[in-house]
Amino acid sequence: MSKVPSPCISVCKFKREGHCIGCSMTKDQKAISKKLKKNKQRLAFLELVIAQQEVMGRYKHWTAAFAKRAAKKKFKLSLIEGNKAA
């Protein structure tokens, strides 16, 4: 299995109450995501971000942008069905 990519889609503008307008992560969450080494941890974190986006709303663009990023990194993605990354 390829390495699970970061949820970041390289927008990095923290305008929504401290959350990035691209991926919904806070600066603290971005720092945490960089420290995760095991795919199981990275996948769980990705699921957390997806759930966070659902609650916050206004992140509909993220799915397509992340899918494109994952494809570039050759990460097989059957993602975002029922808020689960798999």
PDB file with SEQRES, HELIX, SHEET and CRYST1 records, atoms N, CA, C and O in Angstrom:
SEQRES   1 A   86  MET SER LYS VAL PRO SER PRO CYS ILE SER VAL CYS LYS          
SEQRES   2 A   86  PHE LYS ARG GLU GLY HIS CYS ILE GLY CYS SER MET THR          
SEQRES   3 A   86  LYS ASP GLN LYS ALA ILE SER LYS LYS LEU LYS LYS ASN          
SEQRES   4 A   86  LYS GLN ARG LEU ALA PHE LEU GLU LEU VAL ILE ALA GLN          
SEQRES   5 A   86  GLN GLU VAL MET GLY ARG TYR LYS HIS TRP THR ALA ALA          
SEQRES   6 A   86  PHE ALA LYS ARG ALA ALA LYS LYS LYS PHE LYS LEU SER          
SEQRES   7 A   86  LEU ILE GLU GLY ASN LYS ALA ALA                              
HELIX    1 AA1 LYS A   27  LYS A   35  1                                   9    
HELIX    2 AA2 ASN A   39  MET A   56  1                                  18    
HELIX    3 AA3 LYS A   60  LYS A   72  1                                  13    
SHEET    1 AA1 2 PHE A  14  ARG A  16  0                                        
SHEET    2 AA1 2 HIS A  19  CYS A  20 -1                                        
CRYST1    1.000    1.000    1.000  90.00  90.00  90.00 P 1           1          
ATOM      1  N   MET A   1       0.845  -1.185   0.000  1.00  0.00           N  
ATOM      2  CA  MET A   1       0.000   0.000   0.000  1.00  0.00           C  
ATOM      3  C   MET A   1       0.884   1.240   0.000  1.00  0.00           C  
ATOM      4  O   MET A   1       1.862   1.319   0.744  1.00  0.00           O  
ATOM      5  N   SER A   2       0.531   2.204  -0.839  1.00  0.00           N  
ATOM      6  CA  SER A   2       1.252   3.474  -0.878  1.00  0.00           C  
ATOM      7  C   SER A   2       1.003   4.263   0.395  1.00  0.00           C  
ATOM      8  O   SER A   2       0.051   4.007   1.134  1.00  0.00           O  
ATOM      9  N   LYS A   3       1.871   5.217   0.629  1.00  0.00           N  
ATOM     10  CA  LYS A   3       1.726   6.094   1.787  1.00  0.00           C  
ATOM     11  C   LYS A   3       0.457   6.936   1.644  1.00  0.00           C  
ATOM     12  O   LYS A   3       0.198   7.503   0.582  1.00  0.00           O  
ATOM     13  N   VAL A   4      -0.322   7.013   2.707  1.00  0.00           N  
ATOM     14  CA  VAL A   4      -1.547   7.817   2.709  1.00  0.00           C  
ATOM     15  C   VAL A   4      -1.145   9.288   2.636  1.00  0.00           C  
ATOM     16  O   VAL A   4      -0.416   9.765   3.505  1.00  0.00           O  
ATOM     17  N   PRO A   5      -1.605  10.018   1.617  1.00  0.00           N  
ATOM     18  CA  PRO A   5      -1.214  11.421   1.498  1.00  0.00           C  
ATOM     19  C   PRO A   5      -1.870  12.313   2.560  1.00  0.00           C  
ATOM     20  O   PRO A   5      -2.903  11.969   3.134  1.00  0.00           O  
ATOM     21  N   SER A   6      -1.261  13.426   2.793  1.00  0.00           N  
ATOM     22  CA  SER A   6      -1.811  14.414   3.716  1.00  0.00           C  
ATOM     23  C   SER A   6      -3.130  14.952   3.162  1.00  0.00           C  
ATOM     24  O   SER A   6      -3.293  15.054   1.946  1.00  0.00           O  
ATOM     25  N   PRO A   7      -4.071  15.295   4.042  1.00  0.00           N  
ATOM     26  CA  PRO A   7      -5.322  15.910   3.592  1.00  0.00           C  
ATOM     27  C   PRO A   7      -5.130  17.303   2.986  1.00  0.00           C  
ATOM     28  O   PRO A   7      -6.038  17.831   2.345  1.00  0.00           O  
ATOM     29  N   CYS A   8      -3.967  17.890   3.186  1.00  0.00           N  
ATOM     30  CA  CYS A   8      -3.678  19.230   2.672  1.00  0.00           C  
ATOM     31  C   CYS A   8      -3.737  19.234   1.153  1.00  0.00           C  
ATOM     32  O   CYS A   8      -3.193  18.338   0.508  1.00  0.00           O  
ATOM     33  N   ILE A   9      -4.396  20.241   0.575  1.00  0.00           N  
ATOM     34  CA  ILE A   9      -4.463  20.382  -0.886  1.00  0.00           C  
ATOM     35  C   ILE A   9      -3.721  21.643  -1.340  1.00  0.00           C  
ATOM     36  O   ILE A   9      -3.977  22.166  -2.424  1.00  0.00           O  
ATOM     37  N   SER A  10      -2.808  22.121  -0.507  1.00  0.00           N  
ATOM     38  CA  SER A  10      -1.901  23.233  -0.824  1.00  0.00           C  
ATOM     39  C   SER A  10      -2.594  24.562  -1.067  1.00  0.00           C  
ATOM     40  O   SER A  10      -2.205  25.313  -1.961  1.00  0.00           O  
ATOM     41  N   VAL A  11      -3.613  24.855  -0.280  1.00  0.00           N  
ATOM     42  CA  VAL A  11      -4.256  26.168  -0.311  1.00  0.00           C  
ATOM     43  C   VAL A  11      -3.712  26.999   0.851  1.00  0.00           C  
ATOM     44  O   VAL A  11      -3.246  28.119   0.645  1.00  0.00           O  
ATOM     45  N   CYS A  12      -3.768  26.465   2.057  1.00  0.00           N  
ATOM     46  CA  CYS A  12      -3.146  27.015   3.263  1.00  0.00           C  
ATOM     47  C   CYS A  12      -3.467  28.487   3.546  1.00  0.00           C  
ATOM     48  O   CYS A  12      -2.575  29.329   3.650  1.00  0.00           O  
ATOM     49  N   LYS A  13      -4.740  28.763   3.663  1.00  0.00           N  
ATOM     50  CA  LYS A  13      -5.208  30.088   4.096  1.00  0.00           C  
ATOM     51  C   LYS A  13      -6.162  29.847   5.266  1.00  0.00           C  
ATOM     52  O   LYS A  13      -7.218  29.234   5.105  1.00  0.00           O  
ATOM     53  N   PHE A  14      -5.781  30.329   6.423  1.00  0.00           N  
ATOM     54  CA  PHE A  14      -6.520  30.057   7.658  1.00  0.00           C  
ATOM     55  C   PHE A  14      -7.486  31.198   7.958  1.00  0.00           C  
ATOM     56  O   PHE A  14      -7.198  32.075   8.774  1.00  0.00           O  
ATOM     57  N   LYS A  15      -8.640  31.174   7.287  1.00  0.00           N  
ATOM     58  CA  LYS A  15      -9.593  32.265   7.411  1.00  0.00           C  
ATOM     59  C   LYS A  15     -10.899  31.861   8.072  1.00  0.00           C  
ATOM     60  O   LYS A  15     -11.665  32.742   8.461  1.00  0.00           O  
ATOM     61  N   ARG A  16     -11.183  30.615   8.215  1.00  0.00           N  
ATOM     62  CA  ARG A  16     -12.458  30.148   8.780  1.00  0.00           C  
ATOM     63  C   ARG A  16     -12.263  29.753  10.237  1.00  0.00           C  
ATOM     64  O   ARG A  16     -12.129  28.575  10.569  1.00  0.00           O  
ATOM     65  N   GLU A  17     -12.249  30.758  11.089  1.00  0.00           N  
ATOM     66  CA  GLU A  17     -12.082  30.536  12.528  1.00  0.00           C  
ATOM     67  C   GLU A  17     -10.859  29.673  12.825  1.00  0.00           C  
ATOM     68  O   GLU A  17     -10.914  28.773  13.663  1.00  0.00           O  
ATOM     69  N   GLY A  18      -9.756  29.953  12.134  1.00  0.00           N  
ATOM     70  CA  GLY A  18      -8.509  29.230  12.353  1.00  0.00           C  
ATOM     71  C   GLY A  18      -8.375  27.957  11.542  1.00  0.00           C  
ATOM     72  O   GLY A  18      -7.385  27.239  11.682  1.00  0.00           O  
ATOM     73  N   HIS A  19      -9.355  27.661  10.692  1.00  0.00           N  
ATOM     74  CA  HIS A  19      -9.305  26.469   9.847  1.00  0.00           C  
ATOM     75  C   HIS A  19      -8.942  26.880   8.431  1.00  0.00           C  
ATOM     76  O   HIS A  19      -9.367  27.930   7.950  1.00  0.00           O  
ATOM     77  N   CYS A  20      -8.151  26.044   7.768  1.00  0.00           N  
ATOM     78  CA  CYS A  20      -7.749  26.291   6.390  1.00  0.00           C  
ATOM     79  C   CYS A  20      -8.971  26.239   5.471  1.00  0.00           C  
ATOM     80  O   CYS A  20      -9.826  25.366   5.619  1.00  0.00           O  
ATOM     81  N   ILE A  21      -9.050  27.165   4.534  1.00  0.00           N  
ATOM     82  CA  ILE A  21     -10.175  27.179   3.599  1.00  0.00           C  
ATOM     83  C   ILE A  21     -10.070  26.058   2.570  1.00  0.00           C  
ATOM     84  O   ILE A  21     -11.043  25.775   1.872  1.00  0.00           O  
ATOM     85  N   GLY A  22      -8.910  25.416   2.464  1.00  0.00           N  
ATOM     86  CA  GLY A  22      -8.729  24.317   1.516  1.00  0.00           C  
ATOM     87  C   GLY A  22      -9.079  22.967   2.084  1.00  0.00           C  
ATOM     88  O   GLY A  22      -9.842  22.218   1.474  1.00  0.00           O  
ATOM     89  N   CYS A  23      -8.532  22.636   3.252  1.00  0.00           N  
ATOM     90  CA  CYS A  23      -8.669  21.277   3.793  1.00  0.00           C  
ATOM     91  C   CYS A  23      -9.411  21.201   5.121  1.00  0.00           C  
ATOM     92  O   CYS A  23      -9.768  20.104   5.550  1.00  0.00           O  
ATOM     93  N   SER A  24      -9.650  22.291   5.765  1.00  0.00           N  
ATOM     94  CA  SER A  24     -10.343  22.420   7.059  1.00  0.00           C  
ATOM     95  C   SER A  24      -9.444  22.197   8.271  1.00  0.00           C  
ATOM     96  O   SER A  24      -9.907  22.327   9.404  1.00  0.00           O  
ATOM     97  N   MET A  25      -8.174  21.864   8.062  1.00  0.00           N  
ATOM     98  CA  MET A  25      -7.296  21.628   9.211  1.00  0.00           C  
ATOM     99  C   MET A  25      -6.873  22.948   9.853  1.00  0.00           C  
ATOM    100  O   MET A  25      -6.788  23.982   9.191  1.00  0.00           O  
ATOM    101  N   THR A  26      -6.609  22.886  11.153  1.00  0.00           N  
ATOM    102  CA  THR A  26      -6.021  24.017  11.857  1.00  0.00           C  
ATOM    103  C   THR A  26      -4.503  23.906  11.733  1.00  0.00           C  
ATOM    104  O   THR A  26      -3.994  22.888  11.264  1.00  0.00           O  
ATOM    105  N   LYS A  27      -3.793  24.922  12.142  1.00  0.00           N  
ATOM    106  CA  LYS A  27      -2.322  24.859  12.113  1.00  0.00           C  
ATOM    107  C   LYS A  27      -1.813  23.731  13.010  1.00  0.00           C  
ATOM    108  O   LYS A  27      -0.849  23.050  12.658  1.00  0.00           O  
ATOM    109  N   ASP A  28      -2.447  23.528  14.161  1.00  0.00           N  
ATOM    110  CA  ASP A  28      -2.051  22.440  15.056  1.00  0.00           C  
ATOM    111  C   ASP A  28      -2.282  21.075  14.404  1.00  0.00           C  
ATOM    112  O   ASP A  28      -1.446  20.178  14.515  1.00  0.00           O  
ATOM    113  N   GLN A  29      -3.419  20.925  13.727  1.00  0.00           N  
ATOM    114  CA  GLN A  29      -3.702  19.657  13.050  1.00  0.00           C  
ATOM    115  C   GLN A  29      -2.700  19.407  11.927  1.00  0.00           C  
ATOM    116  O   GLN A  29      -2.285  18.268  11.713  1.00  0.00           O  
ATOM    117  N   LYS A  30      -2.313  20.444  11.216  1.00  0.00           N  
ATOM    118  CA  LYS A  30      -1.309  20.285  10.157  1.00  0.00           C  
ATOM    119  C   LYS A  30       0.009  19.802  10.748  1.00  0.00           C  
ATOM    120  O   LYS A  30       0.664  18.929  10.178  1.00  0.00           O  
ATOM    121  N   ALA A  31       0.398  20.363  11.885  1.00  0.00           N  
ATOM    122  CA  ALA A  31       1.632  19.945  12.543  1.00  0.00           C  
ATOM    123  C   ALA A  31       1.545  18.478  12.973  1.00  0.00           C  
ATOM    124  O   ALA A  31       2.505  17.724  12.817  1.00  0.00           O  
ATOM    125  N   ILE A  32       0.406  18.084  13.505  1.00  0.00           N  
ATOM    126  CA  ILE A  32       0.209  16.691  13.922  1.00  0.00           C  
ATOM    127  C   ILE A  32       0.289  15.761  12.719  1.00  0.00           C  
ATOM    128  O   ILE A  32       0.932  14.713  12.784  1.00  0.00           O  
ATOM    129  N   SER A  33      -0.365  16.139  11.616  1.00  0.00           N  
ATOM    130  CA  SER A  33      -0.392  15.269  10.433  1.00  0.00           C  
ATOM    131  C   SER A  33       1.007  15.005   9.894  1.00  0.00           C  
ATOM    132  O   SER A  33       1.269  13.928   9.357  1.00  0.00           O  
ATOM    133  N   LYS A  34       1.894  15.957  10.027  1.00  0.00           N  
ATOM    134  CA  LYS A  34       3.271  15.788   9.548  1.00  0.00           C  
ATOM    135  C   LYS A  34       4.058  14.800  10.395  1.00  0.00           C  
ATOM    136  O   LYS A  34       5.044  14.231   9.926  1.00  0.00           O  
ATOM    137  N   LYS A  35       3.638  14.588  11.632  1.00  0.00           N  
ATOM    138  CA  LYS A  35       4.345  13.679  12.542  1.00  0.00           C  
ATOM    139  C   LYS A  35       3.864  12.233  12.443  1.00  0.00           C  
ATOM    140  O   LYS A  35       4.510  11.330  12.973  1.00  0.00           O  
ATOM    141  N   LEU A  36       2.743  12.008  11.774  1.00  0.00           N  
ATOM    142  CA  LEU A  36       2.196  10.657  11.670  1.00  0.00           C  
ATOM    143  C   LEU A  36       2.993   9.850  10.655  1.00  0.00           C  
ATOM    144  O   LEU A  36       3.137  10.266   9.506  1.00  0.00           O  
ATOM    145  N   LYS A  37       3.506   8.710  11.068  1.00  0.00           N  
ATOM    146  CA  LYS A  37       4.372   7.908  10.198  1.00  0.00           C  
ATOM    147  C   LYS A  37       3.691   6.645   9.673  1.00  0.00           C  
ATOM    148  O   LYS A  37       3.930   6.245   8.533  1.00  0.00           O  
ATOM    149  N   LYS A  38       2.858   6.025  10.478  1.00  0.00           N  
ATOM    150  CA  LYS A  38       2.227   4.770  10.073  1.00  0.00           C  
ATOM    151  C   LYS A  38       0.971   5.046   9.259  1.00  0.00           C  
ATOM    152  O   LYS A  38       0.210   5.965   9.561  1.00  0.00           O  
ATOM    153  N   ASN A  39       0.761   4.233   8.215  1.00  0.00           N  
ATOM    154  CA  ASN A  39      -0.406   4.422   7.355  1.00  0.00           C  
ATOM    155  C   ASN A  39      -1.714   4.321   8.128  1.00  0.00           C  
ATOM    156  O   ASN A  39      -2.670   5.036   7.830  1.00  0.00           O  
ATOM    157  N   LYS A  40      -1.759   3.447   9.109  1.00  0.00           N  
ATOM    158  CA  LYS A  40      -2.978   3.289   9.907  1.00  0.00           C  
ATOM    159  C   LYS A  40      -3.311   4.608  10.621  1.00  0.00           C  
ATOM    160  O   LYS A  40      -4.474   5.009  10.679  1.00  0.00           O  
ATOM    161  N   GLN A  41      -2.298   5.270  11.157  1.00  0.00           N  
ATOM    162  CA  GLN A  41      -2.493   6.560  11.827  1.00  0.00           C  
ATOM    163  C   GLN A  41      -2.907   7.634  10.817  1.00  0.00           C  
ATOM    164  O   GLN A  41      -3.806   8.430  11.088  1.00  0.00           O  
ATOM    165  N   ARG A  42      -2.259   7.652   9.670  1.00  0.00           N  
ATOM    166  CA  ARG A  42      -2.545   8.654   8.638  1.00  0.00           C  
ATOM    167  C   ARG A  42      -3.961   8.476   8.095  1.00  0.00           C  
ATOM    168  O   ARG A  42      -4.648   9.460   7.820  1.00  0.00           O  
ATOM    169  N   LEU A  43      -4.399   7.223   7.940  1.00  0.00           N  
ATOM    170  CA  LEU A  43      -5.745   6.942   7.457  1.00  0.00           C  
ATOM    171  C   LEU A  43      -6.788   7.388   8.483  1.00  0.00           C  
ATOM    172  O   LEU A  43      -7.809   7.973   8.123  1.00  0.00           O  
ATOM    173  N   ALA A  44      -6.526   7.110   9.763  1.00  0.00           N  
ATOM    174  CA  ALA A  44      -7.440   7.547  10.828  1.00  0.00           C  
ATOM    175  C   ALA A  44      -7.525   9.072  10.868  1.00  0.00           C  
ATOM    176  O   ALA A  44      -8.607   9.627  11.062  1.00  0.00           O  
ATOM    177  N   PHE A  45      -6.403   9.746  10.687  1.00  0.00           N  
ATOM    178  CA  PHE A  45      -6.392  11.205  10.685  1.00  0.00           C  
ATOM    179  C   PHE A  45      -7.176  11.740   9.486  1.00  0.00           C  
ATOM    180  O   PHE A  45      -7.902  12.727   9.604  1.00  0.00           O  
ATOM    181  N   LEU A  46      -7.028  11.091   8.346  1.00  0.00           N  
ATOM    182  CA  LEU A  46      -7.768  11.486   7.152  1.00  0.00           C  
ATOM    183  C   LEU A  46      -9.273  11.366   7.401  1.00  0.00           C  
ATOM    184  O   LEU A  46     -10.041  12.239   6.996  1.00  0.00           O  
ATOM    185  N   GLU A  47      -9.689  10.303   8.057  1.00  0.00           N  
ATOM    186  CA  GLU A  47     -11.106  10.127   8.382  1.00  0.00           C  
ATOM    187  C   GLU A  47     -11.593  11.226   9.329  1.00  0.00           C  
ATOM    188  O   GLU A  47     -12.722  11.701   9.204  1.00  0.00           O  
ATOM    189  N   LEU A  48     -10.746  11.625  10.270  1.00  0.00           N  
ATOM    190  CA  LEU A  48     -11.090  12.713  11.185  1.00  0.00           C  
ATOM    191  C   LEU A  48     -11.309  14.013  10.411  1.00  0.00           C  
ATOM    192  O   LEU A  48     -12.263  14.744  10.676  1.00  0.00           O  
ATOM    193  N   VAL A  49     -10.432  14.296   9.462  1.00  0.00           N  
ATOM    194  CA  VAL A  49     -10.553  15.525   8.666  1.00  0.00           C  
ATOM    195  C   VAL A  49     -11.831  15.497   7.828  1.00  0.00           C  
ATOM    196  O   VAL A  49     -12.524  16.509   7.716  1.00  0.00           O  
ATOM    197  N   ILE A  50     -12.143  14.343   7.241  1.00  0.00           N  
ATOM    198  CA  ILE A  50     -13.360  14.219   6.445  1.00  0.00           C  
ATOM    199  C   ILE A  50     -14.590  14.472   7.315  1.00  0.00           C  
ATOM    200  O   ILE A  50     -15.506  15.182   6.901  1.00  0.00           O  
ATOM    201  N   ALA A  51     -14.615  13.898   8.511  1.00  0.00           N  
ATOM    202  CA  ALA A  51     -15.738  14.111   9.434  1.00  0.00           C  
ATOM    203  C   ALA A  51     -15.828  15.581   9.839  1.00  0.00           C  
ATOM    204  O   ALA A  51     -16.921  16.141   9.923  1.00  0.00           O  
ATOM    205  N   GLN A  52     -14.689  16.195  10.086  1.00  0.00           N  
ATOM    206  CA  GLN A  52     -14.644  17.620  10.454  1.00  0.00           C  
ATOM    207  C   GLN A  52     -15.216  18.470   9.333  1.00  0.00           C  
ATOM    208  O   GLN A  52     -15.952  19.423   9.591  1.00  0.00           O  
ATOM    209  N   GLN A  53     -14.891  18.139   8.101  1.00  0.00           N  
ATOM    210  CA  GLN A  53     -15.401  18.896   6.959  1.00  0.00           C  
ATOM    211  C   GLN A  53     -16.917  18.786   6.856  1.00  0.00           C  
ATOM    212  O   GLN A  53     -17.592  19.763   6.533  1.00  0.00           O  
ATOM    213  N   GLU A  54     -17.446  17.612   7.125  1.00  0.00           N  
ATOM    214  CA  GLU A  54     -18.900  17.413   7.075  1.00  0.00           C  
ATOM    215  C   GLU A  54     -19.604  18.301   8.097  1.00  0.00           C  
ATOM    216  O   GLU A  54     -20.627  18.915   7.796  1.00  0.00           O  
ATOM    217  N   VAL A  55     -19.057  18.364   9.286  1.00  0.00           N  
ATOM    218  CA  VAL A  55     -19.655  19.175  10.352  1.00  0.00           C  
ATOM    219  C   VAL A  55     -19.559  20.656  10.021  1.00  0.00           C  
ATOM    220  O   VAL A  55     -20.510  21.410  10.228  1.00  0.00           O  
ATOM    221  N   MET A  56     -18.409  21.066   9.507  1.00  0.00           N  
ATOM    222  CA  MET A  56     -18.186  22.483   9.230  1.00  0.00           C  
ATOM    223  C   MET A  56     -18.874  22.944   7.945  1.00  0.00           C  
ATOM    224  O   MET A  56     -19.240  24.113   7.825  1.00  0.00           O  
ATOM    225  N   GLY A  57     -19.052  22.033   6.984  1.00  0.00           N  
ATOM    226  CA  GLY A  57     -19.635  22.415   5.696  1.00  0.00           C  
ATOM    227  C   GLY A  57     -18.660  23.250   4.878  1.00  0.00           C  
ATOM    228  O   GLY A  57     -17.555  23.541   5.336  1.00  0.00           O  
ATOM    229  N   ARG A  58     -19.057  23.631   3.687  1.00  0.00           N  
ATOM    230  CA  ARG A  58     -18.289  24.517   2.815  1.00  0.00           C  
ATOM    231  C   ARG A  58     -16.954  23.939   2.366  1.00  0.00           C  
ATOM    232  O   ARG A  58     -16.039  24.700   2.051  1.00  0.00           O  
ATOM    233  N   TYR A  59     -16.814  22.613   2.328  1.00  0.00           N  
ATOM    234  CA  TYR A  59     -15.568  21.989   1.875  1.00  0.00           C  
ATOM    235  C   TYR A  59     -15.835  20.992   0.756  1.00  0.00           C  
ATOM    236  O   TYR A  59     -15.120  19.997   0.633  1.00  0.00           O  
ATOM    237  N   LYS A  60     -16.843  21.241  -0.052  1.00  0.00           N  
ATOM    238  CA  LYS A  60     -17.234  20.313  -1.117  1.00  0.00           C  
ATOM    239  C   LYS A  60     -16.129  20.166  -2.169  1.00  0.00           C  
ATOM    240  O   LYS A  60     -15.990  19.100  -2.769  1.00  0.00           O  
ATOM    241  N   HIS A  61     -15.350  21.214  -2.397  1.00  0.00           N  
ATOM    242  CA  HIS A  61     -14.276  21.204  -3.387  1.00  0.00           C  
ATOM    243  C   HIS A  61     -13.123  20.282  -3.006  1.00  0.00           C  
ATOM    244  O   HIS A  61     -12.373  19.838  -3.875  1.00  0.00           O  
ATOM    245  N   TRP A  62     -12.978  19.996  -1.738  1.00  0.00           N  
ATOM    246  CA  TRP A  62     -11.840  19.237  -1.240  1.00  0.00           C  
ATOM    247  C   TRP A  62     -11.783  17.827  -1.820  1.00  0.00           C  
ATOM    248  O   TRP A  62     -10.701  17.345  -2.153  1.00  0.00           O  
ATOM    249  N   THR A  63     -12.913  17.168  -1.946  1.00  0.00           N  
ATOM    250  CA  THR A  63     -12.948  15.779  -2.406  1.00  0.00           C  
ATOM    251  C   THR A  63     -12.242  15.609  -3.750  1.00  0.00           C  
ATOM    252  O   THR A  63     -11.378  14.744  -3.891  1.00  0.00           O  
ATOM    253  N   ALA A  64     -12.598  16.417  -4.723  1.00  0.00           N  
ATOM    254  CA  ALA A  64     -11.984  16.309  -6.053  1.00  0.00           C  
ATOM    255  C   ALA A  64     -10.499  16.673  -6.005  1.00  0.00           C  
ATOM    256  O   ALA A  64      -9.673  16.017  -6.640  1.00  0.00           O  
ATOM    257  N   ALA A  65     -10.168  17.708  -5.259  1.00  0.00           N  
ATOM    258  CA  ALA A  65      -8.764  18.136  -5.166  1.00  0.00           C  
ATOM    259  C   ALA A  65      -7.909  17.064  -4.487  1.00  0.00           C  
ATOM    260  O   ALA A  65      -6.785  16.805  -4.914  1.00  0.00           O  
ATOM    261  N   PHE A  66      -8.435  16.448  -3.440  1.00  0.00           N  
ATOM    262  CA  PHE A  66      -7.678  15.406  -2.742  1.00  0.00           C  
ATOM    263  C   PHE A  66      -7.550  14.159  -3.612  1.00  0.00           C  
ATOM    264  O   PHE A  66      -6.489  13.536  -3.639  1.00  0.00           O  
ATOM    265  N   ALA A  67      -8.609  13.789  -4.318  1.00  0.00           N  
ATOM    266  CA  ALA A  67      -8.561  12.623  -5.203  1.00  0.00           C  
ATOM    267  C   ALA A  67      -7.477  12.801  -6.266  1.00  0.00           C  
ATOM    268  O   ALA A  67      -6.755  11.856  -6.585  1.00  0.00           O  
ATOM    269  N   LYS A  68      -7.367  14.009  -6.812  1.00  0.00           N  
ATOM    270  CA  LYS A  68      -6.343  14.305  -7.812  1.00  0.00           C  
ATOM    271  C   LYS A  68      -4.944  14.187  -7.204  1.00  0.00           C  
ATOM    272  O   LYS A  68      -4.034  13.628  -7.815  1.00  0.00           O  
ATOM    273  N   ARG A  69      -4.792  14.718  -6.003  1.00  0.00           N  
ATOM    274  CA  ARG A  69      -3.510  14.650  -5.303  1.00  0.00           C  
ATOM    275  C   ARG A  69      -3.128  13.204  -5.001  1.00  0.00           C  
ATOM    276  O   ARG A  69      -1.974  12.813  -5.177  1.00  0.00           O  
ATOM    277  N   ALA A  70      -4.097  12.413  -4.547  1.00  0.00           N  
ATOM    278  CA  ALA A  70      -3.864  11.007  -4.221  1.00  0.00           C  
ATOM    279  C   ALA A  70      -3.454  10.230  -5.474  1.00  0.00           C  
ATOM    280  O   ALA A  70      -2.566   9.380  -5.410  1.00  0.00           O  
ATOM    281  N   ALA A  71      -4.087  10.511  -6.601  1.00  0.00           N  
ATOM    282  CA  ALA A  71      -3.758   9.831  -7.858  1.00  0.00           C  
ATOM    283  C   ALA A  71      -2.324  10.148  -8.285  1.00  0.00           C  
ATOM    284  O   ALA A  71      -1.608   9.268  -8.763  1.00  0.00           O  
ATOM    285  N   LYS A  72      -1.907  11.395  -8.115  1.00  0.00           N  
ATOM    286  CA  LYS A  72      -0.534  11.787  -8.457  1.00  0.00           C  
ATOM    287  C   LYS A  72       0.483  11.009  -7.630  1.00  0.00           C  
ATOM    288  O   LYS A  72       1.567  10.669  -8.105  1.00  0.00           O  
ATOM    289  N   LYS A  73       0.105  10.733  -6.376  1.00  0.00           N  
ATOM    290  CA  LYS A  73       1.009  10.025  -5.472  1.00  0.00           C  
ATOM    291  C   LYS A  73       0.831   8.510  -5.558  1.00  0.00           C  
ATOM    292  O   LYS A  73       1.416   7.758  -4.780  1.00  0.00           O  
ATOM    293  N   LYS A  74       0.008   8.075  -6.524  1.00  0.00           N  
ATOM    294  CA  LYS A  74      -0.267   6.660  -6.764  1.00  0.00           C  
ATOM    295  C   LYS A  74      -0.877   5.966  -5.547  1.00  0.00           C  
ATOM    296  O   LYS A  74      -0.613   4.793  -5.282  1.00  0.00           O  
ATOM    297  N   PHE A  75      -1.692   6.712  -4.821  1.00  0.00           N  
ATOM    298  CA  PHE A  75      -2.422   6.159  -3.680  1.00  0.00           C  
ATOM    299  C   PHE A  75      -3.786   5.724  -4.172  1.00  0.00           C  
ATOM    300  O   PHE A  75      -4.573   6.540  -4.651  1.00  0.00           O  
ATOM    301  N   LYS A  76      -4.065   4.431  -4.054  1.00  0.00           N  
ATOM    302  CA  LYS A  76      -5.361   3.919  -4.500  1.00  0.00           C  
ATOM    303  C   LYS A  76      -6.421   4.386  -3.531  1.00  0.00           C  
ATOM    304  O   LYS A  76      -6.313   4.202  -2.319  1.00  0.00           O  
ATOM    305  N   LEU A  77      -7.443   4.994  -4.091  1.00  0.00           N  
ATOM    306  CA  LEU A  77      -8.406   5.702  -3.275  1.00  0.00           C  
ATOM    307  C   LEU A  77      -9.816   5.199  -3.535  1.00  0.00           C  
ATOM    308  O   LEU A  77     -10.345   5.332  -4.639  1.00  0.00           O  
ATOM    309  N   SER A  78     -10.406   4.628  -2.519  1.00  0.00           N  
ATOM    310  CA  SER A  78     -11.852   4.332  -2.560  1.00  0.00           C  
ATOM    311  C   SER A  78     -12.375   5.077  -1.349  1.00  0.00           C  
ATOM    312  O   SER A  78     -12.703   4.481  -0.323  1.00  0.00           O  
ATOM    313  N   LEU A  79     -12.447   6.380  -1.486  1.00  0.00           N  
ATOM    314  CA  LEU A  79     -12.548   7.319  -0.377  1.00  0.00           C  
ATOM    315  C   LEU A  79     -13.876   8.036  -0.354  1.00  0.00           C  
ATOM    316  O   LEU A  79     -14.582   8.144  -1.357  1.00  0.00           O  
ATOM    317  N   ILE A  80     -14.180   8.510   0.809  1.00  0.00           N  
ATOM    318  CA  ILE A  80     -15.237   9.474   1.024  1.00  0.00           C  
ATOM    319  C   ILE A  80     -16.610   8.938   0.687  1.00  0.00           C  
ATOM    320  O   ILE A  80     -17.434   9.637   0.098  1.00  0.00           O  
ATOM    321  N   GLU A  81     -16.846   7.730   1.052  1.00  0.00           N  
ATOM    322  CA  GLU A  81     -18.184   7.184   0.935  1.00  0.00           C  
ATOM    323  C   GLU A  81     -18.633   6.950   2.366  1.00  0.00           C  
ATOM    324  O   GLU A  81     -18.071   6.110   3.069  1.00  0.00           O  
ATOM    325  N   GLY A  82     -19.616   7.670   2.786  1.00  0.00           N  
ATOM    326  CA  GLY A  82     -20.056   7.572   4.171  1.00  0.00           C  
ATOM    327  C   GLY A  82     -19.030   8.105   5.144  1.00  0.00           C  
ATOM    328  O   GLY A  82     -18.932   7.620   6.271  1.00  0.00           O  
ATOM    329  N   ASN A  83     -18.247   9.122   4.716  1.00  0.00           N  
ATOM    330  CA  ASN A  83     -17.239   9.776   5.549  1.00  0.00           C  
ATOM    331  C   ASN A  83     -16.144   8.832   5.992  1.00  0.00           C  
ATOM    332  O   ASN A  83     -15.576   9.017   7.068  1.00  0.00           O  
ATOM    333  N   LYS A  84     -15.835   7.838   5.202  1.00  0.00           N  
ATOM    334  CA  LYS A  84     -14.770   6.902   5.546  1.00  0.00           C  
ATOM    335  C   LYS A  84     -13.701   6.952   4.478  1.00  0.00           C  
ATOM    336  O   LYS A  84     -14.003   7.036   3.287  1.00  0.00           O  
ATOM    337  N   ALA A  85     -12.469   6.902   4.896  1.00  0.00           N  
ATOM    338  CA  ALA A  85     -11.364   6.788   3.972  1.00  0.00           C  
ATOM    339  C   ALA A  85     -10.954   5.322   3.961  1.00  0.00           C  
ATOM    340  O   ALA A  85     -10.743   4.735   5.023  1.00  0.00           O  
ATOM    341  N   ALA A  86     -10.840   4.735   2.806  1.00  0.00           N  
ATOM    342  CA  ALA A  86     -10.427   3.319   2.741  1.00  0.00           C  
ATOM    343  C   ALA A  86      -9.775   3.004   1.425  1.00  0.00           C  
ATOM    344  O   ALA A  86      -9.366   1.866   1.195  1.00  0.00           O  
TER     345      ALA A  86                                                      
END                                                                             
